[in-house]
Structure formats: structure tokens, C-alpha cells
Amino acid sequence: MKYIVLGLGHFGKSLAVHLTELGHEVIAADKKLAIVEQLKDKITHTVCMDTTDREAMTALPLKDAHAVIVAIGEDEGASLLTTALLKRLNVKRIIGRVVSELQKTVLEAMQIDDYIMPEEEAAERLAMRLDNVDIIDSFKISDRYSIVETRVPSKYVGMTLREANLTNQFKVIVLTTVKSYEEKVDGKTRLRNEASGIARSETRLEEGDLLVLFGELSNIQRLIQKTD
């Protein structure tokens, strides 16, 4: 797929590099030449340009892109002007980065329903981890449902998922288990996680494994906190 990422701050840079690594064609633009030069070997194509300039924007293959992501964060004015310009150019899918409620309101007024709030989402995930030390990571699906990564409770170590019966006990679904192991890269040892595939009833829970759970957060927390 082809994506265009506008704005190469921390978020835009990370997004463009990851999409490139996943095999997608990525055109990334920023007005700062130093940033563009720094990333030219990590992203498919990099361009130095002012994304609020109509002439410059029309030079991009906007109609061929599966999505154009406005990743500008620190300059809300430039972000909104860029989004408005893309709207006028009839770009089929615009994804906006939102850094304030006012900006979100303006995007909704422009009928941009596809937006992300990375700072708020990251803060929410960190708050959940701080609130419960057994939660490794989490992702909110809706107001009711979340996906949570947590350590296998000691009570269930050695059991299969059929024996643990977590779905019936706690109304949660185990999506997969994750095993951690050490590997050496460039002479340095780092911890690597690897999912074991879709969980089945015969999947055995081992010490040190992580569980990836889907369900209502209150039910997941009941599972984590139940020790008797």
C-alpha cells in the first residue's frame, strides 16, 4: 500500500519508519530539511516541503495514496490548514493527529472522522499500567472493552486453558500467550517477546508467560487480582 505522512516529529517519524519496515511505500514530508535528510535512508521517499502550500501539495501523488496522515503536532494551525487543503483536494482518506479538544472539534466540523490522539492514548495506557503493576500493556477497543497484556497468575501456571477455564470464570477471552527470551544483537543482550499463535484449549500456561486478554476491563482486573 502507499501512504503519505505529513510532519516528521517523533510521532510522524516513527509511523513512517514502521510503515516502511512493514513493506509499504511511504512518502514522508516535513518543512525541515535536516529532518528529511536524516530519514531519507529509513523511509521510502522523503520530501522537504511546506504542507500548507497548495502547489507543493498537488505535486504529491495524493490520489494514489491509500491514506494521507497529517502527523503535525506542535503547530496546530499548520495541521488544520494542511487538513483543510487535503479536503479541498478531495483526498479519499485523511487521518488527522489530534493534540487538543479544540482541534478535534474543528476536524469533526470538517467531517474528518478518522483521527488519532496518540498522546492521550499513551497517557491512558501508562495510567492503567501504574494503576495495576500486573498489567504490562493495554489497548482500549471501546468504552467497555480492552485488550490487556498481563503475566500468567501463579495459580494457573502449568494448566491448559481448558483446565484454567478463564472464559467461564471471568468472561474474558485469551487471544494468545507470549513467551520472552533473550537474544544477542550486535553483541548486546535484549529481551524479545514472541506470540505463540492463536490460543487453543490445549495451550499450556507456563511460568513467565504473558497472557493477551480481551474483555471488559473490570473482568480482566478480577482475573488479575483473584489470588485465592
N, C-alpha and C positions, 0 to 999 in steps of 0.2 A: 504494500500500500504506500501511497505518497502522502506525507504530512508536511505542513508548513508551520513552523514555530516562530512566533514574532516576540522578541525580547529574550535575551540570553543572560538574565540574572541567575541566581542559584537555582530557582525552580525551572526556568526555561532551559538552561544548560543541561540540567540533569535529565529532563524529559527528552530533549533532542538526542542526547548521547544514548540513552537507554533505547529509544525507538530505533536508532541506527544499529545498535548492537543486536536488536531483535530481527534485523534484516529488512527493515522498511527504508524507503527512500525519504530522506528528510532534508528540507530546505529550511535553514535557520537564519534569521536576520536580526541584527542589532545595529544601533547607530554608533556604537563604539568600536572603532577599527581594531583596537588592541584585543578586545574580547573575541572578535571574529577571527583574527589571526591565530589566537591561542587555541581555538577549537576547530580549525579547518581540517585537521587530520583525524578528528574524532567524530565528525558529523558529515553526512554525505555531501552536502553543499552548504557553505556559509556565505552570507552576503552582508556587506555594510550598507545600511540604508536607513532613511527616516520613514518609519511605517505610517506616519500621518500624511505623507506626500503621495497624492493620487497617482502622479505619473510614475513614480518609483514602484508603487504597489501593482499597477497594471502590467508591469514588466514581469511579475511573478506568475507562474502557471496556476492561478487560483482555481480555474475551472477544472483542472485535472486533479486537484488535491482532494483526498477523502475527507480531510478536515483541516481547518486553519485554527491554530491555537494561539490566542492572544495571551502571552505569558508575562506581559509587562506588569510589574508590581509596584515599584516605588513612585511612579509617575501616573497617578490615576487619570489625569487629564489626557495624557498621550494614549493611555489604554482605551479610554472611551472614544477618543477621536479615531483611533485605529479601528475599533469595532464598528463605529458608525460608517466609516469608509468601506469596510468589508461588506456591510449590509447594503450599501448603495451599489456596490459592485456585484451584488447578487450571488455571493459565495454561498454554496449549498449547506455547509455545516461549519458554524463558528462556535468555538468553545472559548469562553471567557474566564480569565482568572479574576476572582473577586477578593478584594482586600478590605472592604468596608460594606456596611449595610446600605449606605447611600449608593455606592457603585452597583450593588446588587439590584437596588430599586430601579436605577437608570437602565441597566441591562434588560430587566424584565419589561420596562416600558418600550425598549427597542425590540421586544419579542425574541430576546436571546434566552432561551430556556436551558441551554446546555452550558453550564458553568461549574467551576470548581472553586473551593475555598481551602487551599492547601494548608494555610497557617492555622485556621480554625480546626480542620480535621486533625492535623498533627497535635495540636494542643489537647483536643478531646481524647486522642489515643494515649497521650502521655498522662493525662489526668486519670484515666482508667488504670494504667499501669501503676501509678503512685498510690491509687486507692486500694489496690489489691496486688500485693507483691507476687502472687502466683500467676498473674496474667502477664504473658510475655509480649503479646501484641494483640491488637483488636481492630476490627473494621466494622463500622456501623452500616447495615444494609438499609434499615428504615428506623422509624421511631421505636418499633418493637423488637426488631431482630438484629442480631450481630453475629459476626464470625470472630471467634476468640481462640487464640493460641495459648495453651497452658500446660504445665507439667502434669504428667500422669500422677494422680493421687496415689500415695503409697499403698492405700487399701486395695487398689486394683492391679498392682504390679504382679505379673505372672498370669493374669486371667486373659481369656479371649474376650472379645467384645460381646459375644453371646453370653458368656458367664457374667460379665460385669453388668449387662442389662441396663446400660445408661439411658437408652431411649425411653424405656418404660418407667424407669425410676425418676428421671429428671426432665423428660420431654425435650431432650436435646439430640442432635444427630452428630455422630463422629464422621467428619468428612475424610480425614486421613490421619496418619501418625507420622511424626518427623523424627528422624534419628540424627544425632550430632556426632561428628567425628573430626579429628584433627588432620590437617594436611599441610605439607610444606610447599610454599610458593616463593621462589627467589630466595631460598634459604631462611624464610620466615615461617613460623608455625601459626596457622589461623584456624579458627573453628568454622566448620562447614555444616550446614543443615541440608538434609535430603529427605523429601517426602517419599513415603513408601507406596504411593498409589492410592486408589480409591479404597477406603476401609471396607472390609468384609466381616461377616460374623465370626470367622475363624482368625481374624487378625489378633495377634497376641500383644498385650501391653507389657513393655519391658521397662526396667528402671532406667531413668534418664531420657525416655521418650517424651515427645511433646504431642499433645492432642490438639487437633484443629476442630473446633466445635461450632455448630450452627444452632441457634435457638434464641429464645428470649433471654436477655441479659440476666434477669432475676433467676431463671432456672439454671443458667450456667454458673452463676455465683453460688447457688445452692449446692451444686455438684462440687465446686472447688472448696467450699467451706465445710462440707459434711465430713467429719472425721470419725464418727462412731461406726 
